[in-house]
């Protein structure tokens, strides 16, 4: 197993940014490139207040990457909710346009849609469903843990009450509640648009702990998705908003992606 944590100057963000990668050593990068073979990859999105090493510290993703023989890319986007922020930096553009180009240029990572998978927890689940709905051509499948849903269903609108863009990440990311609706950050709007477009929809998965504060919001979005014809598999089980829950379900999701059984 090779672990990389590197910085590069993002042209989109206009500053240095961190990325972590887990790349199996079962087959060396040099041999794979020479033979024209590249790794399947999971883009793994951290939650609020996290960073590019959160999953490496708190889950077994390094081990799972080696066992499944797939790469994992872990970007860092601060508390941006994976938005092109109203008051801040264009993190979604960085994530969806610049980052994959950089990763595929520097590492033996497949460029094929069918080899691209996406997963995130909490705020990262927001980023996951947003990226999957806005770029369905890029992913085979996407899975959100404890947070895949719209802000209204998740009960987050009360967090807009602090109207300071400096101290409130919701305000800085989304602007106002009015600016959220029907925007490129409105998950229900994105879901309706994708269904209406007739484009191929990636396989979607959502899970949440029954004691998690986001549980009702996650379940509500699945019901909404079913109503408009957006297929999402939803699973629940005992657990709260913790890495213990996410680590357990991550193993299930890796299998659901079709990347093998991991322990």
C-alpha positions in Angstrom: 0.0 0.0 0.0 1.2 3.5 -0.9 -0.2 6.5 0.9 0.3 10.0 -0.6 -0.6 13.3 0.9 0.4 16.1 -1.5 -0.2 19.8 -2.1 -0.7 21.4 -5.5 -1.5 24.9 -6.7 -5.1 24.8 -7.8 -5.8 27.1 -10.7 -9.5 27.0 -9.9 -9.0 27.9 -6.2 -6.0 30.1 -6.7 -4.2 28.6 -3.7 -2.5 25.4 -2.5 -4.8 22.6 -1.6 -4.3 19.1 0.0 -5.2 15.7 -1.4 -4.6 12.3 0.1 -4.6 9.0 -1.9 -4.4 5.4 -1.0 -3.0 3.3 -3.9 -2.5 -0.5 -3.6 0.9 -1.9 -4.1 -0.4 -5.3 -5.1 0.5 -4.1 -8.6 3.0 -1.4 -9.0 2.0 1.8 -10.8 4.9 1.5 -13.3 3.8 -2.0 -14.4 0.2 -1.0 -14.7 0.9 2.0 -16.9 3.3 0.0 -19.1 0.6 -2.6 -19.6 -2.1 0.0 -20.1 -4.0 -0.9 -16.9 -5.2 1.5 -14.3 -6.9 1.4 -10.9 -10.6 1.8 -10.3 -11.1 4.6 -7.9 -13.4 5.8 -5.1 -13.5 9.6 -4.5 -14.1 9.8 -0.8 -15.6 13.1 0.6 -15.0 14.2 4.2 -17.6 15.6 6.5 -17.9 18.9 8.2 -14.7 20.1 9.9 -12.8 17.2 8.3 -9.9 17.2 6.0 -8.1 14.9 3.5 -6.8 12.5 6.2 -10.0 12.2 8.2 -10.9 8.8 6.8 -7.3 7.5 7.1 -7.4 8.4 10.8 -10.8 7.1 11.7 -11.6 4.2 9.3 -10.0 1.2 7.7 -10.1 2.7 4.2 -6.3 2.1 3.7 -6.8 -1.6 4.4 -9.9 -1.8 2.3 -8.1 -0.2 -0.6 -5.4 -2.8 -0.5 -7.8 -5.7 -0.1 -10.0 -4.6 -2.9 -7.2 -3.4 -5.2 -8.7 0.0 -5.9 -7.4 3.5 -5.3 -9.0 6.1 -3.0 -8.8 9.9 -3.6 -9.6 12.1 -0.5 -9.8 15.8 -1.3 -10.1 18.7 1.1 -12.7 21.4 0.8 -13.0 23.0 4.3 -16.6 23.6 5.5 -17.7 24.6 2.0 -20.5 21.9 1.6 -18.8 21.1 -1.7 -20.3 24.4 -3.2 -19.1 27.1 -5.5 -19.5 29.3 -2.4 -21.5 32.4 -2.5 -18.9 34.0 -0.3 -15.8 32.0 -0.7 -14.0 29.7 -3.2 -15.4 27.6 -6.1 -14.9 24.2 -4.5 -17.4 22.3 -6.6 -15.7 23.4 -9.8 -12.4 22.4 -8.3 -13.7 19.1 -7.2 -15.6 18.1 -10.4 -13.4 19.6 -13.1 -9.8 20.2 -12.0 -9.1 17.5 -9.4 -9.9 14.4 -11.6 -7.6 15.8 -14.3 -4.8 16.3 -11.9 -5.2 12.8 -10.3 -5.5 11.0 -13.6 -2.4 12.8 -14.9 -0.2 12.0 -11.9 -1.4 8.5 -10.8 -2.5 5.3 -12.6 -6.2 6.0 -12.2 -8.7 4.9 -14.7 -10.4 7.6 -16.8 -13.4 5.3 -17.5 -16.8 6.2 -16.0 -17.5 2.5 -15.1 -14.3 2.6 -12.9 -15.4 5.8 -11.0 -17.2 5.6 -7.6 -18.1 8.2 -5.1 -18.8 8.1 -1.3 -19.0 10.6 1.5 -20.2 11.0 5.1 -22.4 13.8 6.6 -21.3 17.0 4.7 -19.6 14.6 2.3 -22.9 12.9 1.6 -24.2 16.2 0.5 -21.2 16.6 -1.8 -21.7 13.0 -3.0 -25.3 13.4 -4.1 -24.7 16.8 -5.6 -21.7 15.6 -7.7 -23.5 12.5 -8.8 -26.6 14.4 -9.9 -24.7 17.1 -11.6 -22.2 14.8 -13.3 -24.0 11.5 -13.9 -21.6 10.9 -16.9 -18.6 10.6 -14.6 -19.7 8.0 -12.0 -20.8 4.4 -12.1 -22.2 4.6 -8.6 -22.4 6.9 -5.6 -23.2 6.4 -1.9 -23.9 8.8 0.9 -23.7 8.0 4.6 -25.8 10.1 7.1 -26.6 13.1 5.1 -27.8 12.4 1.5 -30.8 14.7 1.2 -32.0 18.2 0.9 -31.2 20.9 3.5 -34.9 21.5 4.3 -35.6 17.8 5.0 -32.4 17.5 7.0 -33.5 20.3 9.3 -30.6 22.6 8.4 -32.5 25.7 7.5 -32.4 26.8 11.1 -28.7 27.1 10.7 -29.1 30.0 8.4 -30.3 32.2 11.3 -26.8 33.6 11.8 -26.6 35.9 8.8 -22.8 36.4 9.0 -20.9 35.1 6.0 -17.8 35.2 8.1 -18.9 32.9 10.9 -21.7 30.8 9.3 -20.5 28.2 6.8 -24.1 27.7 5.6 -24.4 31.4 4.7 -21.0 31.5 3.1 -21.7 28.3 1.0 -25.3 28.7 0.0 -26.2 32.4 0.6 -29.8 32.5 1.8 -32.6 30.0 1.9 -34.1 31.7 -1.1 -30.8 31.4 -3.0 -30.6 27.7 -2.2 -34.0 26.8 -3.8 -33.8 25.9 -7.5 -30.0 26.4 -7.5 -27.1 24.1 -8.4 -27.0 23.2 -4.7 -30.7 22.3 -4.3 -30.7 18.5 -4.2 -34.4 18.1 -5.1 -34.0 20.5 -8.0 -31.0 18.5 -9.3 -32.9 15.2 -8.9 -35.9 16.5 -10.9 -33.7 17.9 -13.6 -31.7 14.7 -14.0 -34.9 12.5 -14.2 -36.4 14.9 -16.7 -33.3 14.9 -18.9 -33.4 11.2 -19.6 -29.7 10.9 -19.0 -28.3 7.7 -17.5 -28.5 7.8 -13.7 -25.6 6.4 -11.7 -26.5 3.7 -9.1 -27.3 5.5 -5.9 -27.2 4.3 -2.3 -28.0 6.0 1.0 -27.6 4.7 4.5 -28.2 6.2 8.0 -28.2 5.2 11.6 -31.6 5.0 13.2 -30.3 7.2 16.1 -28.7 9.7 13.8 -30.1 13.3 13.8 -30.1 13.2 9.9 -32.2 9.9 9.8 -35.6 11.5 9.1 -34.1 13.8 6.4 -32.3 10.9 4.7 -35.5 8.8 4.6 -37.6 11.8 3.4 -35.3 12.3 0.4 -35.5 8.7 -0.6 -39.3 8.9 -0.6 -39.1 12.1 -2.7 -36.7 10.4 -5.1 -39.1 7.4 -5.5 -41.9 9.8 -6.2 -40.1 11.5 -9.1 -38.5 8.3 -10.4 -35.0 8.6 -9.2 -33.8 5.1 -8.0 -32.0 5.1 -4.6 -31.3 2.1 -2.4 -31.8 3.0 1.2 -30.5 1.0 4.2 -30.6 1.7 7.9 -29.3 0.2 11.0 -28.4 1.0 14.6 -26.0 3.8 15.0 -25.4 7.5 15.5 -23.5 10.2 13.6 -20.1 8.5 14.2 -17.1 7.0 12.4 -18.0 3.7 14.0 -21.2 3.6 12.0 -19.5 4.9 8.8 -16.6 2.5 9.0 -19.0 -0.5 9.3 -21.2 0.7 6.4 -18.2 1.6 4.2 -17.3 -2.1 3.9 -20.9 -2.9 2.8 -20.8 0.0 0.2 -17.5 -1.2 -1.2 -19.1 -4.6 -1.9 -22.3 -2.9 -3.2 -20.1 -0.9 -5.6 -18.8 -4.3 -6.9 -15.3 -3.8 -5.7 -15.1 -7.0 -3.7 -15.4 -8.1 0.0 -13.2 -6.3 2.5 -12.6 -7.0 6.2 
